[in-house]
């Protein structure tokens, strides 16, 4: 799935707030439901974009790690090895928070 790397978070938050204000003023049930769906979609898109950006950053860190390691140690690396490295990096980052 594609996501916009130049995604403007403050702009999206403003759009969500504007939709919420419009929802608060709306009385029609169908229009309220449509606005609620729009708000939910924008929030989900915002979350998805954040997850993709974090994954991109983490994959770059894993790639850098692999490139720094001795060729003999890294030869024969599998997808499982990369996953273990990525998970250990995530856990390491979480522990520092």
C-alpha positions in Angstrom: 0.0 0.0 0.0 1.2 3.5 -0.8 1.5 6.3 1.7 2.7 9.8 1.3 6.2 10.3 2.6 5.7 14.1 2.8 2.6 13.6 4.9 1.7 16.8 6.8 0.5 15.7 10.3 -0.5 19.2 11.6 -2.5 19.8 8.4 -4.3 16.5 8.8 -5.0 17.2 12.5 -6.6 20.5 11.5 -8.7 18.8 8.9 -9.9 16.3 11.6 -10.7 19.1 14.0 -12.6 21.0 11.3 -14.7 17.9 10.5 -15.3 17.3 14.2 -16.6 20.9 14.5 -18.8 20.4 11.5 -20.1 17.1 13.0 -21.0 18.8 16.3 -23.1 21.3 14.3 -24.8 18.8 12.1 -28.2 17.4 12.9 -29.0 15.1 10.0 -28.3 11.5 10.9 -27.0 10.5 7.5 -24.7 13.5 7.3 -23.4 12.8 10.8 -22.7 9.2 9.9 -20.8 10.4 6.8 -18.8 12.9 8.8 -18.0 10.2 11.4 -16.7 7.9 8.6 -14.6 10.7 7.2 -13.1 11.5 10.6 -12.4 7.8 11.3 -10.8 7.3 7.9 -8.5 10.3 8.4 -7.5 9.1 11.8 -6.7 5.6 10.5 -4.7 7.1 7.6 -2.8 9.2 10.0 -2.0 6.1 12.1 -1.1 4.0 9.1 1.3 6.7 7.7 3.0 6.9 11.1 3.5 3.1 11.2 4.9 3.1 7.6 7.3 5.9 8.4 8.5 4.1 11.5 8.9 0.8 9.5 10.9 2.6 6.8 13.2 4.1 9.5 13.7 0.8 11.2 14.4 -1.1 8.0 17.1 1.5 7.2 18.6 0.8 10.6 18.5 -2.9 10.0 20.1 -2.5 6.6 22.9 -0.3 8.1 23.5 -2.8 10.9 23.8 -5.7 8.4 26.2 -3.6 6.2 28.4 -2.8 9.3 28.7 -6.5 10.3 31.6 -8.7 9.1 30.7 -10.3 5.7 31.4 -13.8 7.2 28.9 -13.2 10.0 26.2 -11.9 7.8 26.6 -14.4 4.9 23.6 -16.7 4.7 21.4 -14.2 6.6 17.7 -15.1 6.2 14.5 -13.2 6.5 14.1 -14.7 10.0 17.5 -13.3 11.0 16.5 -9.8 9.8 13.2 -10.1 11.7 15.0 -11.0 14.9 17.4 -8.1 14.4 14.5 -5.7 13.8 12.5 -6.9 16.8 15.6 -6.6 19.1 16.1 -3.1 17.8 12.4 -2.2 18.5 12.7 -3.7 22.0 15.9 -1.8 22.6 14.2 1.5 21.5 11.2 0.8 23.7 13.4 0.1 26.7 15.0 3.5 26.4 11.6 5.4 26.4 
